[in-house]
């Protein structure tokens, strides 16, 4: 797992993207940039600090101005950069303030500036300033309701793109410069710029009608009436051919945004496979991304493990969902690992490690969990039932007492989840 995380480290990836920048030379992802132009830096997401560190170590001169929006407390960057912390996964008042600050920074750029954007997963919640007529509480309630209903990232962003001042290309349209370079770590399927961070600098994709369809598919999910009414008005405007997505997509500014994905889940999977093969395992990266209910995926992967050949490791990536029905604590990786543990309880030489590459899993201090054929029995010995905890969405409570929680702290990256499934010894997952 460590090798996989190192391969998608935000600082290292940004440094590589700015390679060749020195003295009078400035390059961003291989593109030459006029070296005499000042740089304005905006870093938003779970990897904002690491990516900023990589940029500051590689730019030939300090930025003229900059804003770093992070999820966790961290070091104060050198002036003139300003650092702020905002709410995630549910946005809060700090997220609204960060969204306004980001918009102000972008709007302050002039034609002579180069806007360097460092974007990583989590930006949608960290930079959530509501559109007129909506409140921060509306956005927080909407996000919480969608997460509890098991919304995936596509559904979440289909709705959020309709609601904030930053999403759906609105930051690009607010910019005073047309020299915009976005360097991103992808935490979305297909590495789609319009979905990553709800697409603040990307040509808009999707429509208000699709957002309404996403809400309907989730049973309307307890979304505030103000949010629903806003999206319905946008959908009506679309049907009438007024403004909205069609005009946004035609804006010339998007032709000038240079978007580069520096790393994705596929890079992390490939690195894990390479490390396992060097350790003597038959290892494969599964091309089909994980999706759907976490518990169901856990049972499926465990079923494959018990019939796999010895010394085999399969590396999966993606992002599952959890429909919250109980009162417990956990995250999608922990729930997936617990369901797998129940499926292969008592089996020899099978193991699973499921973890978020950002070092977090749901509203917990764990990145994920490790389980093997003895996990259920160890839990029972510790006085906790695996099945009861799974039914109560309390995977954290189970693994905290059983001992299988994986805690890494913030990793400096975020390319969704990795799940390593081994047959032939638990040491495979530890690699």
Order of alpha helices (4+ residues) and beta strands (2+ residues): alpha-alpha-beta-beta-beta-alpha-beta-beta-alpha-beta-alpha-alpha-alpha-alpha-beta-alpha-alpha-alpha-beta-alpha-beta-alpha-beta-alpha-beta-beta-alpha-alpha-alpha-beta-beta-alpha
